[in-house]
Amino acid sequence: MSGALTTDHPAWQTIDNRTLERAVRTASGIWALSYDKGGLHVACAQGTEDVKPALLTTDPSRLPAAAPAGLRQGLSLLGATQRLANPWLWDAITTAILRQVVRAEQARKLYRTWCRIHGTTVDGPHGTLNLAPTASDVLGLADEQFADVGAKFHRTALQAAAALYERQHIEWERLDAGDLVAALTRIPRIGPWTAAAAAADFTGDFSLYPHDDLAVRTWAAQIAPAYPWPGKKDKSFGPMWTGWAGTDRTALHTLTLSTLTWGSHARADLEDPCGT
């Protein structure tokens, strides 16, 4: 898995077991992305090429030395990994909301259905790609249109988030990661987990991701099964995880994102969990 691409975001889809594809919206337009052994390929599908999407690299040499040896060894096998920091805050918020309550595989299917039915469609290298409906589009949907795609539970959170996003997104996009989490928690039905997941996706800073997420716990236990991990309901996991990095936010980011990257490649064989 050396040089792996982090595919935790549900927009990434595999084509012919070789190529990954996704569409993203930046400030200047919509882009069709593909990733293969030659790296990332980007093409502007709508709008202008002024603001391009970019990959951020995570270096395993920055893993915290205090983390268990088995965990560090397993994550180091990934090599330097890359992840697309979601350039569209609204999509990051949408994705985090649709992960509420349901497991990750269900959330992935729900997100893709939501985008296909209510979102924007563009041409990709190997077919059509879908983006999430805009905040304005969400505010125009009838209640039954949420229920029809399986998002009845998420309707009020999506509507509340869309209304505030329309008024405040320019201010939110200028905030640092920690302040963005605080701002998003002011949205009705957006708690600390959802706000942190959305902010991490948008900023690319996984030092603030909800570290006691079930996904992090599960993949860590798969990577280093000999380590005496706390049980699923044991609240000591979060402090233990962050404690290994101490005050080094880069180390915490590397530890958390590398674990999620490992999991995004392992889920073909393992059931993929999701926090609530």
Buried (B, 14 or more C-beta within 10 A) or exposed (E): EEEBBBBBBBBBBEBEEEBBBBBBBBEBBBBBBBBBEEEBEBEBBBBEEEBEBEBBEBEBEBBBEEBBEBBBEBBEEBEEBBBBBBBBBBBBBBBBBBBBEBBBBBBBBBBBBBBBBBBBBBEBBEEEBBBBBBBEEBBEBEEEBBEBBBBEBBBBBBBBBBBBBBEBBEEBBEBEBBEBBEBBBEBEBBBEBBBBBBBBBBBBBBBBBBBBBBBBBBBBBBBBEEEEBBEEEEEEBBEBBBEBBEEBBBBBBBBBBBBBBBBBBBBEEEEBBBBE
